[in-house]
Amino acid sequence: MKTKKLNTALLANLPTVNTLLNDKYGKYGTQTRDELTVKARAWYYGELLKEKRKERKLTQAQLAERIGKKREYIALLEKGETDMQLSTLLRISDALGMRLELTAQ
């Protein structure tokens, strides 16, 4: 099988992810970029919760029952479409055997 060489001149002209995000959502510190960052983090943490729930072989309904919420709420969390209170996050982490740790950046 033949391998093709990368055209480094073309690659050098490709925009970076930050350039694309700046063009579409504005630079860091703007309201639209901050809103995107919040949504991205919510989605990311929702994915982590979903992954851990599946590792524990729990359905959304089972997790919801363990923490006293509805299945639909768990689905929204996993999609990053809703906020949660700290008390709910603590109940979920306990139900999934997770430990929360805060660190300074």
N, C-alpha and C positions, 0 to 999 in steps of 0.2 A: 504494500500500500504506500502510495506517495504522500508525503507530508508537504503542506504548503507553508511557505515562509510568511510571517506576518509583515504587513506593510506598516513599518513604524511611523512613516510620515503621516499616513492616514490616522493611525492610532493617536498620534500627538495632537491632531486637530479635533478629536472627539471631546465633547464637553464633559466636565466632571459631574457627578451626581449633585454636588453642592451648587454648581452653576445652573443646572436644570431646576433644582428646588428654588433657588433664588429667583429665577425667571418666573416660575409658576406661583410661588407662595410668598415671595419677598425674602429679604435678608433676615438673619438672626436678629431677634429683638422686635420685629414687626408683629402686629397682632395676628395676621394670617399665618405667619410662620410659627408663632408660639402655639396657635390652635392646632396646627398640623403636628407639632411635637407632642402635644398632650394626647392627641388621638393615636399617634404612633405608639406612644408608651402604653396607653390603655390596651391597644391591640396586642402588643408584645407580652404584657403581663397576663392578659387573657389567654394567650397561647401557652404560656408557662403553666397556668392553672389547669388548662385542658389536658396538657401533656401529663402532668402529675396525676390528675384524676384518672386518666386512662391507664397509667402505670399501676394505680391502685385498683384497677378493674371496677371502677364505680361508674354508674350511669349519672347523668345530670340529675335525675330524679332522686337517686340515692344520696348524692352529695347535698342536694337541696334539703332533703329530709333531715340529714345529720345536723344541718346548721339552722333549721327552722325557716327556710325560705322556699319559694316556689321554683320549679324546674325552669320556668321561663326566665327567671332572674339569673340563674346560672348560665343559661344560653346567652343572654345579653352581656354578661361579664366576659364570657369566653370570646365573644365577638368584639369586645372592646367598646360596646355601645352604651355603657352606663357606668356611673361612678359607684363606688361603694364606700361605706363608712369603715373606719379603722376597726371597729368592733367586728364587722362582718369579715374583713380580711383576716383578723386573728382567728375567728371561728373556722374559716375555710382552711387556713394553714394548719390548725390543730387537727381538723378532720382528715387532712391529706398527709399528716405527719411531716409537715414542713416547718422550718424555723426561719423566722424573720430576723434580719440583721440590718441595722442602719449604720452606714459609714459616711464619713465626710468626704467630699470630692476634693 
